[in-house]
Each structure stands twice: as C-alpha cells, then as structure tokens.
C-alpha cells in the first residue's frame, strides 16, 4: 500500500528508517535483562546485515534489492526468535 499511496522513494526511505530503529530495539533485550550474550551477539550480526540490505535498497533502487531485503526480513525475525529461545534455555 505505501508504494501506491506515497511512492517508491518514500517507501525506500521509510524502510531504511524502520530498519535503523528495529536493530537497537531488538538489541535492547540484552541490557534489559531479558536475553543473554548469545542473543545479543546474534541479534547484532543479523541486524548489521539487515541494515546493509536496507542501505543497499536505498542506494540501488532495484526490485531485486527489495526482494532480497523482504526475504531476509522473514529470516531475520525467525532467527531472532530462535536465538531468544536458545538463549532462554541456556540461562535456565
């Protein structure tokens, strides 16, 4: 909906901003005491790759870059939850 309503450039810009906000929020579970170091390191690495793809989309402006980011975002969320489950079982 956003590309139709606001245009492709605005959509790419918002994807980048939301990615920039998502990474520190996902990392905040560690200092809050809800996750351990395993989750933090994994979330950091996954987040850096997500940001790389978001910046790539902003720079390249191709449909291939958009699909790469979309596919990775699904993997990113799944991997974060798996890391959180593994980390929780290691702490207990």
Gaussian input, Z-matrix of N, CA and C with variables (Angstrom, degrees):
# hf/3-21g

backbone

0 1
 N
 C     1     B1
 C     2     B2     1     A1
 N     3     B3     2     A2     1     D1
 C     4     B4     3     A3     2     D2
 C     5     B5     4     A4     3     D3
 N     6     B6     5     A5     4     D4
 C     7     B7     6     A6     5     D5
 C     8     B8     7     A7     6     D6
 N     9     B9     8     A8     7     D7
 C    10    B10     9     A9     8     D8
 C    11    B11    10    A10     9     D9
 N    12    B12    11    A11    10    D10
 C    13    B13    12    A12    11    D11
 C    14    B14    13    A13    12    D12
 N    15    B15    14    A14    13    D13
 C    16    B16    15    A15    14    D14
 C    17    B17    16    A16    15    D15
 N    18    B18    17    A17    16    D16
 C    19    B19    18    A18    17    D17
 C    20    B20    19    A19    18    D18
 N    21    B21    20    A20    19    D19
 C    22    B22    21    A21    20    D20
 C    23    B23    22    A22    21    D21
 N    24    B24    23    A23    22    D22
 C    25    B25    24    A24    23    D23
 C    26    B26    25    A25    24    D24
 N    27    B27    26    A26    25    D25
 C    28    B28    27    A27    26    D26
 C    29    B29    28    A28    27    D27
 N    30    B30    29    A29    28    D28
 C    31    B31    30    A30    29    D29
 C    32    B32    31    A31    30    D30
 N    33    B33    32    A32    31    D31
 C    34    B34    33    A33    32    D32
 C    35    B35    34    A34    33    D33
 N    36    B36    35    A35    34    D34
 C    37    B37    36    A36    35    D35
 C    38    B38    37    A37    36    D36
 N    39    B39    38    A38    37    D37
 C    40    B40    39    A39    38    D38
 C    41    B41    40    A40    39    D39
 N    42    B42    41    A41    40    D40
 C    43    B43    42    A42    41    D41
 C    44    B44    43    A43    42    D42
 N    45    B45    44    A44    43    D43
 C    46    B46    45    A45    44    D44
 C    47    B47    46    A46    45    D45
 N    48    B48    47    A47    46    D46
 C    49    B49    48    A48    47    D47
 C    50    B50    49    A49    48    D48
 N    51    B51    50    A50    49    D49
 C    52    B52    51    A51    50    D50
 C    53    B53    52    A52    51    D51
 N    54    B54    53    A53    52    D52
 C    55    B55    54    A54    53    D53
 C    56    B56    55    A55    54    D54
 N    57    B57    56    A56    55    D55
 C    58    B58    57    A57    56    D56
 C    59    B59    58    A58    57    D57
 N    60    B60    59    A59    58    D58
 C    61    B61    60    A60    59    D59
 C    62    B62    61    A61    60    D60
 N    63    B63    62    A62    61    D61
 C    64    B64    63    A63    62    D62
 C    65    B65    64    A64    63    D63
 N    66    B66    65    A65    64    D64
 C    67    B67    66    A66    65    D65
 C    68    B68    67    A67    66    D66
 N    69    B69    68    A68    67    D67
 C    70    B70    69    A69    68    D68
 C    71    B71    70    A70    69    D69
 N    72    B72    71    A71    70    D70
 C    73    B73    72    A72    71    D71
 C    74    B74    73    A73    72    D72
 N    75    B75    74    A74    73    D73
 C    76    B76    75    A75    74    D74
 C    77    B77    76    A76    75    D75
 N    78    B78    77    A77    76    D76
 C    79    B79    78    A78    77    D77
 C    80    B80    79    A79    78    D78
 N    81    B81    80    A80    79    D79
 C    82    B82    81    A81    80    D80
 C    83    B83    82    A82    81    D81
 N    84    B84    83    A83    82    D82
 C    85    B85    84    A84    83    D83
 C    86    B86    85    A85    84    D84
 N    87    B87    86    A86    85    D85
 C    88    B88    87    A87    86    D86
 C    89    B89    88    A88    87    D87
 N    90    B90    89    A89    88    D88
 C    91    B91    90    A90    89    D89
 C    92    B92    91    A91    90    D90
 N    93    B93    92    A92    91    D91
 C    94    B94    93    A93    92    D92
 C    95    B95    94    A94    93    D93
 N    96    B96    95    A95    94    D94
 C    97    B97    96    A96    95    D95
 C    98    B98    97    A97    96    D96
 N    99    B99    98    A98    97    D97
 C   100   B100    99    A99    98    D98
 C   101   B101   100   A100    99    D99
 N   102   B102   101   A101   100   D100
 C   103   B103   102   A102   101   D101
 C   104   B104   103   A103   102   D102
 N   105   B105   104   A104   103   D103
 C   106   B106   105   A105   104   D104
 C   107   B107   106   A106   105   D105
 N   108   B108   107   A107   106   D106
 C   109   B109   108   A108   107   D107
 C   110   B110   109   A109   108   D108
 N   111   B111   110   A110   109   D109
 C   112   B112   111   A111   110   D110
 C   113   B113   112   A112   111   D111
 N   114   B114   113   A113   112   D112
 C   115   B115   114   A114   113   D113
 C   116   B116   115   A115   114   D114
 N   117   B117   116   A116   115   D115
 C   118   B118   117   A117   116   D116
 C   119   B119   118   A118   117   D117
 N   120   B120   119   A119   118   D118
 C   121   B121   120   A120   119   D119
 C   122   B122   121   A121   120   D120
 N   123   B123   122   A122   121   D121
 C   124   B124   123   A123   122   D122
 C   125   B125   124   A124   123   D123
 N   126   B126   125   A125   124   D124
 C   127   B127   126   A126   125   D125
 C   128   B128   127   A127   126   D126
 N   129   B129   128   A128   127   D127
 C   130   B130   129   A129   128   D128
 C   131   B131   130   A130   129   D129
 N   132   B132   131   A131   130   D130
 C   133   B133   132   A132   131   D131
 C   134   B134   133   A133   132   D132
 N   135   B135   134   A134   133   D133
 C   136   B136   135   A135   134   D134
 C   137   B137   136   A136   135   D135
 N   138   B138   137   A137   136   D136
 C   139   B139   138   A138   137   D137
 C   140   B140   139   A139   138   D138
 N   141   B141   140   A140   139   D139
 C   142   B142   141   A141   140   D140
 C   143   B143   142   A142   141   D141
 N   144   B144   143   A143   142   D142
 C   145   B145   144   A144   143   D143
 C   146   B146   145   A145   144   D144
 N   147   B147   146   A146   145   D145
 C   148   B148   147   A147   146   D146
 C   149   B149   148   A148   147   D147
 N   150   B150   149   A149   148   D148
 C   151   B151   150   A150   149   D149
 C   152   B152   151   A151   150   D150
 N   153   B153   152   A152   151   D151
 C   154   B154   153   A153   152   D152
 C   155   B155   154   A154   153   D153
 N   156   B156   155   A155   154   D154
 C   157   B157   156   A156   155   D155
 C   158   B158   157   A157   156   D156
 N   159   B159   158   A158   157   D157
 C   160   B160   159   A159   158   D158
 C   161   B161   160   A160   159   D159
 N   162   B162   161   A161   160   D160
 C   163   B163   162   A162   161   D161
 C   164   B164   163   A163   162   D162
 N   165   B165   164   A164   163   D163
 C   166   B166   165   A165   164   D164
 C   167   B167   166   A166   165   D165
 N   168   B168   167   A167   166   D166
 C   169   B169   168   A168   167   D167
 C   170   B170   169   A169   168   D168
 N   171   B171   170   A170   169   D169
 C   172   B172   171   A171   170   D170
 C   173   B173   172   A172   171   D171
 N   174   B174   173   A173   172   D172
 C   175   B175   174   A174   173   D173
 C   176   B176   175   A175   174   D174
 N   177   B177   176   A176   175   D175
 C   178   B178   177   A177   176   D176
 C   179   B179   178   A178   177   D177
 N   180   B180   179   A179   178   D178
 C   181   B181   180   A180   179   D179
 C   182   B182   181   A181   180   D180
 N   183   B183   182   A182   181   D181
 C   184   B184   183   A183   182   D182
 C   185   B185   184   A184   183   D183
 N   186   B186   185   A185   184   D184
 C   187   B187   186   A186   185   D185
 C   188   B188   187   A187   186   D186
 N   189   B189   188   A188   187   D187
 C   190   B190   189   A189   188   D188
 C   191   B191   190   A190   189   D189
 N   192   B192   191   A191   190   D190
 C   193   B193   192   A192   191   D191
 C   194   B194   193   A193   192   D192
 N   195   B195   194   A194   193   D193
 C   196   B196   195   A195   194   D194
 C   197   B197   196   A196   195   D195
 N   198   B198   197   A197   196   D196
 C   199   B199   198   A198   197   D197
 C   200   B200   199   A199   198   D198
 N   201   B201   200   A200   199   D199
 C   202   B202   201   A201   200   D200
 C   203   B203   202   A202   201   D201
 N   204   B204   203   A203   202   D202
 C   205   B205   204   A204   203   D203
 C   206   B206   205   A205   204   D204
 N   207   B207   206   A206   205   D205
 C   208   B208   207   A207   206   D206
 C   209   B209   208   A208   207   D207
 N   210   B210   209   A209   208   D208
 C   211   B211   210   A210   209   D209
 C   212   B212   211   A211   210   D210
 N   213   B213   212   A212   211   D211
 C   214   B214   213   A213   212   D212
 C   215   B215   214   A214   213   D213
 N   216   B216   215   A215   214   D214
 C   217   B217   216   A216   215   D215
 C   218   B218   217   A217   216   D216
 N   219   B219   218   A218   217   D217
 C   220   B220   219   A219   218   D218
 C   221   B221   220   A220   219   D219
 N   222   B222   221   A221   220   D220
 C   223   B223   222   A222   221   D221
 C   224   B224   223   A223   222   D222
 N   225   B225   224   A224   223   D223
 C   226   B226   225   A225   224   D224
 C   227   B227   226   A226   225   D225
 N   228   B228   227   A227   226   D226
 C   229   B229   228   A228   227   D227
 C   230   B230   229   A229   228   D228
 N   231   B231   230   A230   229   D229
 C   232   B232   231   A231   230   D230
 C   233   B233   232   A232   231   D231
 N   234   B234   233   A233   232   D232
 C   235   B235   234   A234   233   D233
 C   236   B236   235   A235   234   D234
 N   237   B237   236   A236   235   D235
 C   238   B238   237   A237   236   D236
 C   239   B239   238   A238   237   D237
 N   240   B240   239   A239   238   D238
 C   241   B241   240   A240   239   D239
 C   242   B242   241   A241   240   D240
 N   243   B243   242   A242   241   D241
 C   244   B244   243   A243   242   D242
 C   245   B245   244   A244   243   D243
 N   246   B246   245   A245   244   D244
 C   247   B247   246   A246   245   D245
 C   248   B248   247   A247   246   D246
 N   249   B249   248   A248   247   D247
 C   250   B250   249   A249   248   D248
 C   251   B251   250   A250   249   D249
 N   252   B252   251   A251   250   D250
 C   253   B253   252   A252   251   D251
 C   254   B254   253   A253   252   D252
 N   255   B255   254   A254   253   D253
 C   256   B256   255   A255   254   D254
 C   257   B257   256   A256   255   D255
 N   258   B258   257   A257   256   D256
 C   259   B259   258   A258   257   D257
 C   260   B260   259   A259   258   D258
 N   261   B261   260   A260   259   D259
 C   262   B262   261   A261   260   D260
 C   263   B263   262   A262   261   D261
 N   264   B264   263   A263   262   D262
 C   265   B265   264   A264   263   D263
 C   266   B266   265   A265   264   D264
 N   267   B267   266   A266   265   D265
 C   268   B268   267   A267   266   D266
 C   269   B269   268   A268   267   D267
 N   270   B270   269   A269   268   D268
 C   271   B271   270   A270   269   D269
 C   272   B272   271   A271   270   D270
 N   273   B273   272   A272   271   D271
 C   274   B274   273   A273   272   D272
 C   275   B275   274   A274   273   D273

   B1=1.4438
   B2=1.5240
   B3=1.3084
   B4=1.4566
   B5=1.5255
   B6=1.3567
   B7=1.4652
   B8=1.5280
   B9=1.3142
   B10=1.4655
   B11=1.5182
   B12=1.3089
   B13=1.4644
   B14=1.5220
   B15=1.3398
   B16=1.4621
   B17=1.5261
   B18=1.3183
   B19=1.4615
   B20=1.5171
   B21=1.3252
   B22=1.4680
   B23=1.5317
   B24=1.3097
   B25=1.4672
   B26=1.5211
   B27=1.3055
   B28=1.4731
   B29=1.5227
   B30=1.3270
   B31=1.4584
   B32=1.5220
   B33=1.3342
   B34=1.4713
   B35=1.5241
   B36=1.3165
   B37=1.4650
   B38=1.5303
   B39=1.3158
   B40=1.4691
   B41=1.5206
   B42=1.3214
   B43=1.4693
   B44=1.5192
   B45=1.3187
   B46=1.4592
   B47=1.5301
   B48=1.3197
   B49=1.4700
   B50=1.5265
   B51=1.3436
   B52=1.4634
   B53=1.5214
   B54=1.3262
   B55=1.4679
   B56=1.5230
   B57=1.3324
   B58=1.4646
   B59=1.5301
   B60=1.3179
   B61=1.4662
   B62=1.5306
   B63=1.3255
   B64=1.4613
   B65=1.5228
   B66=1.3130
   B67=1.4680
   B68=1.5266
   B69=1.3392
   B70=1.4670
   B71=1.5307
   B72=1.3171
   B73=1.4638
   B74=1.5275
   B75=1.3357
   B76=1.4690
   B77=1.5295
   B78=1.3180
   B79=1.4663
   B80=1.5262
   B81=1.3113
   B82=1.4707
   B83=1.5249
   B84=1.3143
   B85=1.4651
   B86=1.5305
   B87=1.3227
   B88=1.4668
   B89=1.5350
   B90=1.3335
   B91=1.4699
   B92=1.5236
   B93=1.3364
   B94=1.4613
   B95=1.5327
   B96=1.3329
   B97=1.4567
   B98=1.5149
   B99=1.3174
   B100=1.4666
   B101=1.5177
   B102=1.3253
   B103=1.4614
   B104=1.5201
   B105=1.3293
   B106=1.4591
   B107=1.5208
   B108=1.3268
   B109=1.4585
   B110=1.5320
   B111=1.3246
   B112=1.4670
   B113=1.5247
   B114=1.3171
   B115=1.4613
   B116=1.5245
   B117=1.3239
   B118=1.4589
   B119=1.5311
   B120=1.3166
   B121=1.4704
   B122=1.5304
   B123=1.3279
   B124=1.4633
   B125=1.5160
   B126=1.3252
   B127=1.4653
   B128=1.5218
   B129=1.3215
   B130=1.4619
   B131=1.5286
   B132=1.3282
   B133=1.4629
   B134=1.5314
   B135=1.3195
   B136=1.4641
   B137=1.5279
   B138=1.3159
   B139=1.4565
   B140=1.5139
   B141=1.3339
   B142=1.4637
   B143=1.5270
   B144=1.3270
   B145=1.4654
   B146=1.5287
   B147=1.3275
   B148=1.4674
   B149=1.5295
   B150=1.3195
   B151=1.4637
   B152=1.5255
   B153=1.3167
   B154=1.4602
   B155=1.5091
   B156=1.3262
   B157=1.4669
   B158=1.5298
   B159=1.3243
   B160=1.4686
   B161=1.5263
   B162=1.3244
   B163=1.4665
   B164=1.5334
   B165=1.3228
   B166=1.4646
   B167=1.5262
   B168=1.3234
   B169=1.4607
   B170=1.5240
   B171=1.3101
   B172=1.4687
   B173=1.5261
   B174=1.3368
   B175=1.4682
   B176=1.5322
   B177=1.3202
   B178=1.4665
   B179=1.5280
   B180=1.3146
   B181=1.4670
   B182=1.5258
   B183=1.3431
   B184=1.4582
   B185=1.5197
   B186=1.3176
   B187=1.4560
   B188=1.5276
   B189=1.3127
   B190=1.4675
   B191=1.5323
   B192=1.3263
   B193=1.4668
   B194=1.5277
   B195=1.3229
   B196=1.4682
   B197=1.5279
   B198=1.3251
   B199=1.4617
   B200=1.5216
   B201=1.3279
   B202=1.4670
   B203=1.5204
   B204=1.3176
   B205=1.4637
   B206=1.5305
   B207=1.3068
   B208=1.4641
   B209=1.5244
   B210=1.3273
   B211=1.4708
   B212=1.5265
   B213=1.3290
   B214=1.4575
   B215=1.5246
   B216=1.3237
   B217=1.4626
   B218=1.5319
   B219=1.3137
   B220=1.4674
   B221=1.5292
   B222=1.3179
   B223=1.4573
   B224=1.5294
   B225=1.3256
   B226=1.4632
   B227=1.5314
   B228=1.3077
   B229=1.4678
   B230=1.5233
   B231=1.3329
   B232=1.4561
   B233=1.5306
   B234=1.3297
   B235=1.4640
   B236=1.5261
   B237=1.3351
   B238=1.4647
   B239=1.5254
   B240=1.3141
   B241=1.4658
   B242=1.5237
   B243=1.3215
   B244=1.4644
   B245=1.5262
   B246=1.3327
   B247=1.4692
   B248=1.5232
   B249=1.3049
   B250=1.4606
   B251=1.5264
   B252=1.3286
   B253=1.4712
   B254=1.5338
   B255=1.3260
   B256=1.4589
   B257=1.5137
   B258=1.3126
   B259=1.4659
   B260=1.5362
   B261=1.3172
   B262=1.4713
   B263=1.5202
   B264=1.3217
   B265=1.4600
   B266=1.5231
   B267=1.3174
   B268=1.4612
   B269=1.5222
   B270=1.3267
   B271=1.4650
   B272=1.5236
   B273=1.3207
   B274=1.4622
   B275=1.4928
   A1=111.91
   A2=118.27
   A3=119.64
   A4=113.14
   A5=119.06
   A6=117.05
   A7=112.82
   A8=117.11
   A9=120.41
   A10=110.45
   A11=116.70
   A12=120.45
   A13=113.31
   A14=117.63
   A15=120.63
   A16=114.50
   A17=117.83
   A18=120.43
   A19=112.75
   A20=114.34
   A21=120.45
   A22=112.93
   A23=117.59
   A24=119.80
   A25=111.51
   A26=117.13
   A27=120.95
   A28=110.48
   A29=117.27
   A30=121.15
   A31=110.61
   A32=117.03
   A33=120.12
   A34=111.01
   A35=116.36
   A36=120.58
   A37=110.51
   A38=117.60
   A39=120.39
   A40=112.03
   A41=117.48
   A42=120.44
   A43=109.57
   A44=116.15
   A45=120.22
   A46=111.10
   A47=117.42
   A48=120.43
   A49=111.81
   A50=116.96
   A51=119.08
   A52=111.17
   A53=117.78
   A54=120.65
   A55=110.63
   A56=116.29
   A57=120.51
   A58=110.78
   A59=117.78
   A60=121.25
   A61=112.32
   A62=116.79
   A63=121.12
   A64=112.72
   A65=116.90
   A66=119.82
   A67=112.33
   A68=120.51
   A69=118.06
   A70=113.23
   A71=116.90
   A72=119.04
   A73=110.00
   A74=116.68
   A75=118.88
   A76=111.09
   A77=117.08
   A78=120.33
   A79=112.74
   A80=117.13
   A81=120.85
   A82=113.24
   A83=118.78
   A84=120.19
   A85=111.70
   A86=116.40
   A87=119.42
   A88=111.95
   A89=119.99
   A90=118.15
   A91=113.34
   A92=116.95
   A93=120.05
   A94=111.85
   A95=116.83
   A96=120.47
   A97=114.59
   A98=117.83
   A99=121.06
   A100=112.93
   A101=117.35
   A102=121.79
   A103=108.67
   A104=114.58
   A105=120.21
   A106=112.20
   A107=113.87
   A108=121.09
   A109=111.81
   A110=118.08
   A111=120.84
   A112=110.23
   A113=116.27
   A114=120.05
   A115=110.35
   A116=117.05
   A117=120.85
   A118=111.56
   A119=116.87
   A120=120.46
   A121=110.21
   A122=116.34
   A123=119.78
   A124=112.35
   A125=116.68
   A126=120.66
   A127=111.02
   A128=116.89
   A129=120.44
   A130=110.44
   A131=116.68
   A132=120.42
   A133=111.54
   A134=115.72
   A135=119.53
   A136=111.12
   A137=116.42
   A138=121.34
   A139=112.86
   A140=116.94
   A141=119.64
   A142=110.64
   A143=116.05
   A144=119.24
   A145=110.49
   A146=116.84
   A147=120.90
   A148=110.47
   A149=116.85
   A150=120.05
   A151=111.25
   A152=116.37
   A153=119.70
   A154=112.07
   A155=116.45
   A156=120.15
   A157=111.45
   A158=117.07
   A159=120.18
   A160=110.78
   A161=117.24
   A162=120.12
   A163=110.79
   A164=116.05
   A165=120.23
   A166=110.49
   A167=116.71
   A168=120.73
   A169=110.88
   A170=116.63
   A171=120.82
   A172=110.95
   A173=116.09
   A174=120.23
   A175=112.65
   A176=117.30
   A177=120.36
   A178=113.80
   A179=116.41
   A180=121.40
   A181=113.09
   A182=116.60
   A183=120.34
   A184=109.95
   A185=114.38
   A186=119.49
   A187=110.73
   A188=116.46
   A189=120.25
   A190=111.10
   A191=116.60
   A192=120.54
   A193=110.75
   A194=116.43
   A195=120.41
   A196=110.96
   A197=116.88
   A198=119.76
   A199=111.54
   A200=117.17
   A201=120.05
   A202=110.51
   A203=116.32
   A204=120.52
   A205=110.73
   A206=117.67
   A207=120.90
   A208=111.12
   A209=116.69
   A210=119.80
   A211=110.91
   A212=116.43
   A213=119.02
   A214=111.50
   A215=118.03
   A216=120.01
   A217=111.27
   A218=116.43
   A219=120.11
   A220=109.88
   A221=116.21
   A222=121.20
   A223=110.69
   A224=116.42
   A225=122.66
   A226=110.85
   A227=116.93
   A228=120.12
   A229=111.45
   A230=116.64
   A231=120.08
   A232=110.06
   A233=116.72
   A234=120.60
   A235=111.41
   A236=117.88
   A237=120.21
   A238=111.23
   A239=116.51
   A240=119.42
   A241=111.46
   A242=117.42
   A243=120.37
   A244=110.32
   A245=116.74
   A246=120.04
   A247=111.39
   A248=116.73
   A249=120.71
   A250=110.95
   A251=116.63
   A252=119.95
   A253=110.98
   A254=117.14
   A255=120.76
   A256=110.51
   A257=115.84
   A258=121.42
   A259=110.91
   A260=117.42
   A261=120.67
   A262=111.01
   A263=117.13
   A264=119.93
   A265=111.98
   A266=117.91
   A267=120.46
   A268=111.59
   A269=116.23
   A270=120.93
   A271=110.23
   A272=116.76
   A273=119.98
   A274=108.60
   D1=-41.85
   D2=-176.10
   D3=-60.41
   D4=-42.96
   D5=178.83
   D6=-60.94
   D7=-33.95
   D8=179.63
   D9=-73.14
   D10=-40.99
   D11=-175.64
   D12=-79.46
   D13=-39.33
   D14=-172.69
   D15=-117.36
   D16=-12.03
   D17=179.61
   D18=100.58
   D19=161.95
   D20=-175.52
   D21=-68.83
   D22=-40.62
   D23=-178.74
   D24=-63.79
   D25=-43.67
   D26=177.85
   D27=-63.51
   D28=-38.04
   D29=178.66
   D30=-63.85
   D31=-45.65
   D32=178.42
   D33=-62.62
   D34=-39.12
   D35=179.16
   D36=-63.87
   D37=-44.28
   D38=179.80
   D39=-68.42
   D40=-35.77
   D41=175.84
   D42=-59.62
   D43=-44.23
   D44=179.55
   D45=-63.18
   D46=-47.27
   D47=-179.46
   D48=-63.32
   D49=-43.17
   D50=179.28
   D51=-65.26
   D52=-35.38
   D53=177.05
   D54=-66.81
   D55=-41.81
   D56=178.17
   D57=-61.91
   D58=-35.73
   D59=178.20
   D60=-77.94
   D61=-33.74
   D62=-176.10
   D63=-65.62
   D64=-41.12
   D65=-175.03
   D66=-62.26
   D67=-52.29
   D68=178.73
   D69=-64.16
   D70=-31.79
   D71=178.07
   D72=-65.91
   D73=-41.74
   D74=178.71
   D75=-67.56
   D76=-31.74
   D77=178.25
   D78=-75.52
   D79=-20.11
   D80=-175.98
   D81=-67.87
   D82=-12.53
   D83=177.21
   D84=-65.01
   D85=-30.73
   D86=-179.35
   D87=-69.30
   D88=-54.87
   D89=179.67
   D90=-65.16
   D91=-24.46
   D92=178.30
   D93=-76.78
   D94=-9.19
   D95=177.82
   D96=86.57
   D97=11.58
   D98=-179.40
   D99=-93.79
   D100=-7.09
   D101=-179.93
   D102=-149.14
   D103=161.21
   D104=-178.86
   D105=-100.22
   D106=-170.23
   D107=-175.45
   D108=-67.67
   D109=-32.78
   D110=178.36
   D111=-60.06
   D112=-47.12
   D113=177.91
   D114=-62.41
   D115=-44.50
   D116=-176.61
   D117=-60.03
   D118=-47.72
   D119=-179.08
   D120=-64.46
   D121=-45.38
   D122=179.00
   D123=-63.40
   D124=-43.85
   D125=179.39
   D126=-64.95
   D127=-35.94
   D128=178.45
   D129=-64.33
   D130=-48.24
   D131=-179.37
   D132=-64.17
   D133=-45.23
   D134=177.81
   D135=-61.96
   D136=-40.70
   D137=-179.32
   D138=-66.35
   D139=-38.39
   D140=178.78
   D141=-64.37
   D142=-38.49
   D143=177.79
   D144=-67.66
   D145=-39.46
   D146=176.77
   D147=-60.57
   D148=-45.06
   D149=178.49
   D150=-63.77
   D151=-38.33
   D152=177.10
   D153=-59.97
   D154=-43.53
   D155=178.71
   D156=-68.44
   D157=-35.61
   D158=178.34
   D159=-66.81
   D160=-42.58
   D161=176.73
   D162=-66.38
   D163=-36.70
   D164=177.73
   D165=-62.79
   D166=-42.59
   D167=177.85
   D168=-61.85
   D169=-42.73
   D170=179.60
   D171=-62.90
   D172=-38.00
   D173=-176.83
   D174=-80.91
   D175=-43.07
   D176=-172.99
   D177=-85.18
   D178=-35.04
   D179=178.29
   D180=57.95
   D181=42.11
   D182=178.84
   D183=-114.41
   D184=157.03
   D185=177.62
   D186=-67.61
   D187=-31.95
   D188=178.31
   D189=-63.92
   D190=-41.66
   D191=177.69
   D192=-64.74
   D193=-36.91
   D194=178.56
   D195=-65.97
   D196=-43.93
   D197=178.67
   D198=-66.26
   D199=-37.00
   D200=177.93
   D201=-61.83
   D202=-44.88
   D203=178.92
   D204=-65.39
   D205=-41.44
   D206=179.44
   D207=-61.96
   D208=-48.00
   D209=179.64
   D210=-62.79
   D211=-42.25
   D212=-179.68
   D213=-66.83
   D214=-34.16
   D215=-178.96
   D216=-62.39
   D217=-34.42
   D218=176.52
   D219=-67.61
   D220=-45.53
   D221=177.41
   D222=-63.15
   D223=-40.36
   D224=-179.57
   D225=-57.48
   D226=-50.68
   D227=-179.08
   D228=-64.21
   D229=-42.68
   D230=179.30
   D231=-62.07
   D232=-44.76
   D233=-178.84
   D234=-65.29
   D235=-37.97
   D236=177.00
   D237=-61.27
   D238=-44.99
   D239=179.94
   D240=-66.42
   D241=-39.01
   D242=177.59
   D243=-64.48
   D244=-44.40
   D245=176.91
   D246=-59.89
   D247=-40.71
   D248=179.86
   D249=-65.01
   D250=-40.39
   D251=178.56
   D252=-67.15
   D253=-43.90
   D254=178.79
   D255=-63.44
   D256=-45.43
   D257=-179.44
   D258=-62.48
   D259=-40.44
   D260=179.32
   D261=-65.12
   D262=-37.42
   D263=179.14
   D264=-72.93
   D265=-27.90
   D266=176.89
   D267=-74.06
   D268=-34.24
   D269=179.97
   D270=-70.81
   D271=-40.57
   D272=-178.59
   D273=-74.22

